[in-house]
């Protein structure tokens, strides 16, 4: 959460949010073979939905106030990690 801006009423501008996610996650993994990208190139951390969700939470927690991350495998199945 956060405190809404008194003028705009926004807690966080979506452009700023997009930039944080782009820099922290997308630019590292988009159009990549996850088995070849750290930390998923290690036998100790295969690119499962659970590990991907944990990695996203770890990377973005410093810049965003996250309480959970959910990674969907299908419309009905997902992995979720919480702080």
N, C-alpha and C positions, 0 to 999 in steps of 0.2 A: 504494500500500500504506500501511501505517502500523503503529503498535504497538498490539496489542490491549490493551484496558482490563483491568487485573489482576482486577477483580471480575466484570465482565460477559462478558469475552472478545471483545467487539465492537470493531471498528476504528472504525466510524462507525454511529451509530444511523440507521435508515431514515427516521425522522421528520425528523431533521436533514438528511439527504440530500434528501428530498422538498422540504423548505423551500428549500434552495439551488437546486434545479432549478426549482421553481415561481417563485421570485423572479427568477432569472437568465434563464430561457427561456420558460416556459409563459405567464406573465402578459403577455409582450410579443407572443406569436405565436398563442396559442390563439384560435380563431374570428376570425382575421384573414386578409386577403388579403395574402399575402406580398409581392406586387409593390408594395404600398403602405406596407410597414413597413421602416424603416431596419434594416440596411444594404441590403436587397434592393430598395429603390425607386430604386436607381441603375443606370444602364446598365453600370457597371463591375462590378456585383455582382448578377447575376440570381439568383433563388432556385433554383439547381440543388442537387442532393443534395450535391455536393462543397462548394459555398459554405455550405450550411446546416451541414454537419458541421464545417467550419473555424470558422464563427461560434460554434457551441456549444462547441467546444474552447477558443477564445479567451475566451469569456465565463466559462466554468466553471473554467478552469485556476487562477484566483486563489483559488478557494474549495475546490477538490478537487484531489487528486493524480491527474490523468488522464494516460494515456499514448496513448490513442486514442479517437476517437469514430466510430461507425458509424451511418449513416442509411440505412434500407432504403427502397427504392422499391417493391419487391415481395418476395415470400418468398425469391426467388432472387437478386435484384440489389440491390446497395448501393454506397454510396460510403463510404470510410473515410479518415480523416486521422490521422496519428500525429505525436507530438512528435519 
